[in-house]
Amino acid sequence: MGKSVHVTPHGDDWQVKTAGNERASKVCSTQKECIDYATKQAKNNGAELFIPNKQGQIRARNSYGNDPFPPKG
């Protein structure tokens, strides 16, 4: 599985960062724009995507790789 991708606040903007990287791969004016970019990045790399709110609490998490706990059914 690829490194996790995070959409995080960046001042008044938002940024997309991959785990282990110091620099953002993209800075956006809206969270939606960053989520769209990060989703493509996570899908291409088979990674996990983390989306927090402005307070830093995870509000959404999606796995695009080999999910160790796939849904039953």
N, C-alpha and C positions, 0 to 999 in steps of 0.2 A: 504494500500500500504506500502511496506517496505521502509526502509531508502534509500536515494539515494546513488549511487555508483559513485565515481569520479576517473578518471585516470588523475594523475597530474605529472608534472615534479618533479624529486627527484635528484638534482645535475645533473650528466650526465645520470642518469637512469630515469626510470618512476616508479610510484607506484600506487597501487589501495587502495583507502580509502573509507570507508563507513561513511556517515554523522554521526557525533557525536563521532566517534572514534578518539583518538589521534594518535594511531599507524597504520601504513599501514598493510593491510592484505597480501600484496605481493609487492615485489620490483622486477622489470624486467629490463633487459638491453635494450629491445626494446619496443616501444609504442604498436606495434601490439601484442606482447605477453601479455602485460597488458590488452589490449582491449579484447582479447579472454577470459582471465580469468574473467575480470569484467563483460562481457556479460553473462557468465554462472552464475555468482553470482547474477546479477540483475534479470535474468530469474527465478532462484530458489526462490528469495525473492519477486518477483512481484514488483520490484523497478524501479527507473528511473536511466539511465546511462548518465553521462556527460563526454564528451571527449574534452579537450581543446588542443590548439596548444602550442608551447613552450612559447609564450607570455602570456598565461593564458586566451585567448579568446576562448569561447565555439565554437568548429567547428562542433560538432555533439552531438545530444541528442536523446536518445531512451527511450520510456516508455514500460516497460514489465508488468505493473500492470494494474489497472483500469484507463485508460486514460480519464481524464475529458473532453477532446476535441478530440474525435475520428474522423478520416477522414470521409468525406461524400462520399457517392457513393456506 
